[in-house]
Amino acid sequence: MDHADSYSCAGTYLITVRPFHDREFDLACKIQEFTEPEQFEKYRSRFADSGKWADHYFNIAIDVDGVAVGELQVRHCRLSMPPGTAEIGIRILPEFQGRGVGTEVLQLSRAKFFDEGFHRICGSTDVTNLGMQRAFEKAGWRFEGISRALMPSADGLPHDYRVYATTRWDEM
Ligand SMILES: CC(C)(COP(=O)(O)OP(=O)(O)OC[C@H]1O[C@@H](n2cnc3c(N)ncnc32)[C@H](O)[C@@H]1OP(=O)(O)O)[C@@H](O)C(=O)NCCC(=O)NCCS
């Protein structure tokens, strides 16, 4: 288990989070659904910093049985967020969605980042993203409310987002 930070089992899969390998740049761009050359170039430095905090941003690969199938991003901005708090985002390749990986990664993130000193991790998702909402709920993260008109969307209007969080003191 090369460079694995933590691991967990969902059914028959071995799920880990670990830095991307250099050879996985194209795969990481596919996970991000990049199509334009400018997107690839802009992403290069973030990819090179995988597994390290770079400014306010941290990203690692989600690995299922030795293959990178997604990305976990974590954000902590010292200028705008209280100490000990972080926000996360997850992306999983379509062919690996719906198999419990997202739920497992949320549980695994909780353990990993609480071990590293954080006490609250939150995430939010478009009100239409039922899969992510279900993953938060299955992982035991609590619904905290709606951030209204938060994120620009393809239909031209900012969408409402549902906010979920887990704290060190929550009973799981
Ligand atoms: C959202 C995402 C991270 C969830 O990860 P995942 O591995 O697919 O999630 P899981 O398999 O652990 O759980 C998903 C649950 O949602 C359910 N689900 C998925 N799509 C659904 C839908 N349209 N309506 C209702 N439930 C849905 C699944 O059935 C599953 O629940 P179940 O186990 O009770 O059947 C993943 O699907 C993904 O990467 N999507 C694209 C990027 C994205 O939306 N990222 C989140 C941005 S905030």
The ligand as an SDF file (V2000), in Angstrom:
LIG
                    3D

 48 50  0  0  0  0  0  0  0  0999 V2000
  -21.3340   12.4950   -5.1920 C   0  0  0  0  0  0  0  0  0  0  0  0
  -20.3190   11.3550   -5.1260 C   0  0  0  0  0  0  0  0  0  0  0  0
  -19.0070   11.8820   -4.5200 C   0  0  0  0  0  0  0  0  0  0  0  0
  -20.8820   10.2590   -4.2090 C   0  0  0  0  0  0  0  0  0  0  0  0
  -19.9650    9.1890   -4.1830 O   0  0  0  0  0  0  0  0  0  0  0  0
  -20.4910    7.6940   -4.4520 P   0  0  0  0  0  0  0  0  0  0  0  0
  -19.3510    6.7730   -4.2720 O   0  0  0  0  0  0  0  0  0  0  0  0
  -21.1960    7.6540   -5.7450 O   0  0  0  0  0  0  0  0  0  0  0  0
  -21.5010    7.5660   -3.2280 O   0  0  0  0  0  0  0  0  0  0  0  0
  -22.0290    6.2420   -2.4980 P   0  0  0  0  0  0  0  0  0  0  0  0
  -22.0600    5.1110   -3.4450 O   0  0  0  0  0  0  0  0  0  0  0  0
  -21.2410    6.0850   -1.2400 O   0  0  0  0  0  0  0  0  0  0  0  0
  -23.4850    6.6910   -2.0470 O   0  0  0  0  0  0  0  0  0  0  0  0
  -24.3500    7.3070   -2.9650 C   0  0  0  0  0  0  0  0  0  0  0  0
  -25.7820    7.0670   -2.5270 C   0  0  0  0  0  0  0  0  0  0  0  0
  -26.6010    7.9710   -3.2390 O   0  0  0  0  0  0  0  0  0  0  0  0
  -27.5520    7.2430   -3.9620 C   0  0  0  0  0  0  0  0  0  0  0  0
  -27.8330    7.9840   -5.1730 N   0  0  0  0  0  0  0  0  0  0  0  0
  -27.0170    8.2060   -6.2080 C   0  0  0  0  0  0  0  0  0  0  0  0
  -27.6500    8.9540   -7.1380 N   0  0  0  0  0  0  0  0  0  0  0  0
  -28.8930    9.1930   -6.6490 C   0  0  0  0  0  0  0  0  0  0  0  0
  -30.0210    9.8790   -7.1310 C   0  0  0  0  0  0  0  0  0  0  0  0
  -30.0070   10.5070   -8.3110 N   0  0  0  0  0  0  0  0  0  0  0  0
  -31.1310    9.9170   -6.3580 N   0  0  0  0  0  0  0  0  0  0  0  0
  -31.1570    9.3280   -5.1570 C   0  0  0  0  0  0  0  0  0  0  0  0
  -30.1050    8.6380   -4.6360 N   0  0  0  0  0  0  0  0  0  0  0  0
  -28.9900    8.5950   -5.3830 C   0  0  0  0  0  0  0  0  0  0  0  0
  -26.9340    5.8880   -4.1810 C   0  0  0  0  0  0  0  0  0  0  0  0
  -27.9100    4.9150   -4.4630 O   0  0  0  0  0  0  0  0  0  0  0  0
  -26.2690    5.6740   -2.8280 C   0  0  0  0  0  0  0  0  0  0  0  0
  -27.2050    5.3700   -1.8120 O   0  0  0  0  0  0  0  0  0  0  0  0
  -27.5110    3.8610   -1.3250 P   0  0  0  0  0  0  0  0  0  0  0  0
  -26.2160    3.2480   -0.9330 O   0  0  0  0  0  0  0  0  0  0  0  0
  -28.4710    4.0260   -0.1970 O   0  0  0  0  0  0  0  0  0  0  0  0
  -28.1210    3.1490   -2.5030 O   0  0  0  0  0  0  0  0  0  0  0  0
  -20.0370   10.7570   -6.5310 C   0  0  0  0  0  0  0  0  0  0  0  0
  -21.2090   10.2190   -7.0380 O   0  0  0  0  0  0  0  0  0  0  0  0
  -19.4330   11.7780   -7.5050 C   0  0  0  0  0  0  0  0  0  0  0  0
  -18.2240   11.9300   -7.5680 O   0  0  0  0  0  0  0  0  0  0  0  0
  -20.2850   12.4650   -8.2810 N   0  0  0  0  0  0  0  0  0  0  0  0
  -19.8010   13.4670   -9.2410 C   0  0  0  0  0  0  0  0  0  0  0  0
  -19.0940   14.6500   -8.5840 C   0  0  0  0  0  0  0  0  0  0  0  0
  -19.9130   15.2340   -7.4590 C   0  0  0  0  0  0  0  0  0  0  0  0
  -21.1340   15.4200   -7.5700 O   0  0  0  0  0  0  0  0  0  0  0  0
  -19.1990   15.5560   -6.3520 N   0  0  0  0  0  0  0  0  0  0  0  0
  -19.8000   16.1860   -5.2100 C   0  0  0  0  0  0  0  0  0  0  0  0
  -19.7830   17.6490   -5.4120 C   0  0  0  0  0  0  0  0  0  0  0  0
  -20.3550   18.4730   -3.9400 S   0  0  0  0  0  0  0  0  0  0  0  0
  1  2  1  0
  2  3  1  0
  2  4  1  0
  2 36  1  0
  4  5  1  0
  5  6  1  0
  6  7  2  0
  6  8  1  0
  6  9  1  0
  9 10  1  0
 10 11  2  0
 10 12  1  0
 10 13  1  0
 13 14  1  0
 14 15  1  0
 15 16  1  0
 15 30  1  0
 16 17  1  0
 17 18  1  0
 17 28  1  0
 18 19  1  0
 18 27  1  0
 19 20  2  0
 20 21  1  0
 21 22  1  0
 21 27  2  0
 22 23  1  0
 22 24  2  0
 24 25  1  0
 25 26  2  0
 26 27  1  0
 28 29  1  0
 28 30  1  0
 30 31  1  0
 31 32  1  0
 32 33  2  0
 32 34  1  0
 32 35  1  0
 36 37  1  0
 36 38  1  0
 38 39  2  0
 38 40  1  0
 40 41  1  0
 41 42  1  0
 42 43  1  0
 43 44  2  0
 43 45  1  0
 45 46  1  0
 46 47  1  0
 47 48  1  0
M  END
$$$$
